[in-house]
Amino acid sequence: MTEGRVNESNGCSLDRRIQYERDANESASIAAATALAQYYGDDVTATSTQLYDYIDPDALDSLFADTNRGAARARGTVEFQIDDAVVTVGPNRVDVRPTD
């Protein structure tokens, strides 16, 4: 199910960071769910952390989808917190890091 590429920090497990580079055809919500599963060391299909408990996946996908006229949206990021992690979703990458 994982389509993108995962880069994991090599630091202490208390400061674990995940960078997930999503493929062009992969939705932002799938990329975020995959990055979160990787962060927690879970299988994305069996993880106990459900993205929809924290953010609307359809709304997240809409923020990064082309407009109704087919034009690309302005580039930006969305950041939200899930338990002890901060998730930052951008047009091409999802970062997951511990809360400060």
Backbone bond lengths (Angstrom), bond angles and torsions (degrees), N, CA, C in turn:
res aa  C-N    CA-C-N  psi(-1)  N-CA   C-N-CA  omega(-1)  CA-C   N-CA-C  phi
1 M - - - 1.442 - - 1.522 111.01 -
2 T 1.324 117.89 -28.32 1.455 120.80 -179.76 1.516 109.66 -70.76
3 E 1.324 116.96 122.33 1.450 121.59 -179.93 1.517 111.69 -104.57
4 G 1.320 117.34 -36.94 1.456 121.59 -175.52 1.509 112.48 -81.10
5 R 1.314 114.91 -168.67 1.463 121.49 -178.68 1.520 109.23 -115.17
6 V 1.325 117.12 135.48 1.454 122.72 -178.04 1.517 109.59 -107.16
7 N 1.335 115.56 130.46 1.461 122.07 171.44 1.517 106.82 -117.37
8 E 1.318 116.04 124.50 1.454 120.91 -178.02 1.519 109.55 -113.33
9 S 1.338 115.87 139.77 1.459 119.31 177.81 1.518 109.46 -66.26
10 N 1.307 115.81 153.98 1.459 121.00 179.15 1.514 112.15 -101.55
11 G 1.317 117.24 11.93 1.455 121.41 -176.43 1.512 112.88 -81.32
12 C 1.288 114.39 -168.34 1.463 122.71 178.60 1.525 109.82 -58.35
13 S 1.320 118.32 144.89 1.456 121.41 -178.48 1.523 112.27 -62.09
14 L 1.327 118.09 -21.86 1.463 120.63 177.49 1.528 111.50 -73.10
15 D 1.323 117.39 -19.23 1.455 121.60 -179.73 1.527 110.14 -119.13
16 R 1.312 115.72 36.02 1.461 121.88 -177.80 1.523 110.33 -65.58
17 R 1.312 116.23 136.88 1.462 122.29 178.05 1.519 109.20 -133.90
18 I 1.328 115.28 141.29 1.454 121.95 178.27 1.520 108.22 -121.55
19 Q 1.315 116.34 133.94 1.465 122.52 170.30 1.520 106.47 -119.51
20 Y 1.307 115.96 118.32 1.455 121.61 -178.74 1.519 108.34 -114.39
21 E 1.310 116.57 114.48 1.462 121.79 178.76 1.513 108.32 -90.60
22 R 1.331 116.13 116.13 1.455 119.63 -175.49 1.524 111.40 -87.28
23 D 1.328 114.13 149.10 1.449 121.55 176.16 1.528 109.18 -75.70
24 A 1.311 116.42 160.13 1.467 122.06 -177.44 1.525 112.44 -60.00
25 N 1.327 118.52 -32.77 1.465 121.72 -177.63 1.522 113.76 -92.32
26 E 1.315 117.34 2.70 1.461 121.56 -176.78 1.525 110.02 -94.87
27 S 1.315 117.14 133.16 1.465 120.37 -179.62 1.532 110.69 -72.37
28 A 1.316 115.29 156.32 1.466 121.18 179.32 1.526 111.09 -62.31
29 S 1.334 117.39 -37.55 1.465 119.94 -178.03 1.537 111.53 -69.16
30 I 1.315 118.00 -39.23 1.472 120.74 177.58 1.524 109.43 -66.25
31 A 1.326 116.66 -41.80 1.466 120.31 178.37 1.524 110.67 -62.55
32 A 1.332 117.76 -42.52 1.471 121.41 179.42 1.528 110.49 -64.58
33 A 1.319 117.50 -43.76 1.462 120.83 179.56 1.530 111.06 -63.81
34 T 1.324 116.87 -39.58 1.458 121.47 179.19 1.523 111.16 -66.64
35 A 1.328 116.69 -43.63 1.463 121.07 178.76 1.528 111.12 -63.73
36 L 1.325 117.26 -41.49 1.464 121.15 178.12 1.526 111.24 -63.52
37 A 1.319 117.05 -43.81 1.461 120.37 178.62 1.525 110.05 -60.90
38 Q 1.312 116.72 -42.17 1.463 120.92 177.92 1.532 110.57 -62.96
39 Y 1.315 116.76 -42.07 1.466 121.87 179.86 1.531 111.02 -59.31
40 Y 1.339 115.39 -44.29 1.467 120.01 -178.43 1.526 112.97 -86.70
41 G 1.338 117.75 -1.81 1.460 120.82 179.57 1.512 112.96 73.26
42 D 1.329 117.18 29.22 1.466 122.75 -178.17 1.525 110.76 -107.44
43 D 1.324 115.18 162.04 1.460 121.74 168.43 1.535 106.13 -78.07
44 V 1.315 117.39 133.50 1.468 120.47 -175.35 1.530 112.02 -60.89
45 T 1.323 118.41 -27.64 1.466 120.60 -179.74 1.522 112.83 -85.47
46 A 1.337 117.44 -10.37 1.466 120.12 -176.32 1.524 113.02 -125.92
47 T 1.306 118.02 10.40 1.460 120.60 -176.64 1.524 111.75 -69.32
48 S 1.304 116.95 147.40 1.466 121.17 178.25 1.530 111.73 -83.71
49 T 1.325 117.41 -15.93 1.462 121.23 177.77 1.522 108.70 -85.50
50 Q 1.321 115.87 112.71 1.462 121.37 -178.66 1.525 109.51 -99.88
51 L 1.307 116.77 120.86 1.463 122.32 -177.62 1.522 111.64 -55.73
52 Y 1.330 117.82 -41.87 1.463 121.35 -176.59 1.528 113.50 -67.64
53 D 1.323 118.36 -10.24 1.467 120.36 173.53 1.530 111.36 -76.31
54 Y 1.321 117.36 -13.81 1.460 122.22 -174.34 1.522 114.14 -120.90
55 I 1.328 117.14 -30.10 1.461 121.52 -176.91 1.529 108.12 -153.25
56 D 1.320 116.47 150.43 1.456 121.45 179.04 1.537 109.20 -77.60
57 P 1.339 118.72 110.97 1.464 120.46 -177.69 1.527 113.49 -59.83
58 D 1.333 117.40 -37.05 1.470 119.87 179.26 1.524 111.29 -65.83
59 A 1.320 116.72 -40.05 1.466 120.53 177.84 1.536 110.34 -65.61
60 L 1.326 116.54 -40.51 1.463 120.48 177.91 1.531 110.26 -61.60
61 D 1.316 116.78 -45.56 1.467 120.30 178.28 1.528 111.19 -61.08
62 S 1.318 116.70 -40.90 1.469 120.78 -179.21 1.520 112.43 -62.76
63 L 1.316 117.10 -33.92 1.463 120.33 -179.97 1.524 112.73 -64.61
64 F 1.330 116.89 -26.22 1.457 120.51 -177.03 1.532 113.19 -110.94
65 A 1.330 116.82 2.72 1.464 120.82 178.11 1.525 109.97 -85.53
66 D 1.328 116.04 160.56 1.464 119.90 174.57 1.530 109.56 -62.69
67 T 1.324 116.27 157.96 1.465 121.12 177.45 1.526 109.72 -69.22
68 N 1.323 116.98 171.74 1.466 121.12 178.81 1.522 111.81 -60.24
69 R 1.309 117.55 -25.83 1.469 122.03 179.32 1.528 112.22 -89.65
70 G 1.325 117.45 2.48 1.453 121.17 176.71 1.515 115.38 89.27
71 A 1.316 116.98 1.56 1.469 120.39 179.19 1.526 109.99 -83.00
72 A 1.306 115.16 150.03 1.465 120.08 176.60 1.526 109.77 -70.67
73 R 1.309 115.83 143.67 1.466 120.61 176.48 1.525 110.11 -77.32
74 A 1.326 115.56 161.44 1.464 120.56 174.45 1.528 108.39 -60.67
75 R 1.304 116.27 144.19 1.463 120.70 -179.09 1.527 109.74 -75.22
76 G 1.300 115.77 140.51 1.450 121.48 178.30 1.519 109.55 -168.29
77 T 1.324 116.42 -174.88 1.458 121.58 179.01 1.524 109.84 -133.56
78 V 1.309 115.05 158.63 1.461 123.36 173.41 1.520 106.11 -124.93
79 E 1.328 116.54 132.18 1.458 120.77 -179.71 1.517 108.87 -125.83
80 F 1.334 115.73 135.74 1.462 121.09 177.31 1.514 109.11 -148.96
81 Q 1.329 115.68 161.92 1.458 121.43 -178.03 1.512 109.86 -109.79
82 I 1.325 115.18 137.23 1.461 122.59 174.18 1.517 106.57 -127.85
83 D 1.312 116.14 113.26 1.465 122.02 -178.34 1.529 110.83 49.92
84 D 1.326 117.87 -112.36 1.467 121.17 -176.35 1.526 112.68 -101.95
85 A 1.335 117.07 19.09 1.471 120.90 -177.29 1.524 111.09 -128.31
86 V 1.330 115.54 147.94 1.461 122.75 173.26 1.523 107.00 -108.72
87 V 1.323 116.08 128.58 1.463 122.39 -178.70 1.525 108.09 -111.26
88 T 1.326 116.69 126.78 1.460 121.99 176.46 1.524 107.24 -118.60
89 V 1.338 115.09 118.35 1.459 121.25 -178.80 1.519 108.25 -106.73
90 G 1.320 115.55 126.78 1.457 122.08 175.82 1.513 109.73 -121.69
91 P 1.318 117.43 -179.51 1.463 120.64 -177.44 1.532 113.91 -60.82
92 N 1.320 117.80 -31.83 1.459 120.67 -175.03 1.519 114.40 -123.22
93 R 1.331 117.41 -5.92 1.460 119.16 -172.58 1.524 110.98 -151.01
94 V 1.340 114.55 151.26 1.468 122.75 172.46 1.515 107.09 -120.73
95 D 1.329 116.32 127.93 1.466 122.35 175.47 1.509 108.77 -111.27
96 V 1.327 116.38 137.08 1.468 122.33 175.55 1.519 106.35 -127.14
97 R 1.329 114.98 128.79 1.469 120.51 -179.06 1.527 108.37 -143.10
98 P 1.326 117.05 161.86 1.462 119.15 177.46 1.529 110.94 -69.06
99 T 1.314 115.62 154.37 1.463 119.65 174.76 1.527 107.90 -67.35
100 D 1.303 115.85 154.66 1.482 120.22 -178.06 1.504 112.14 -73.04
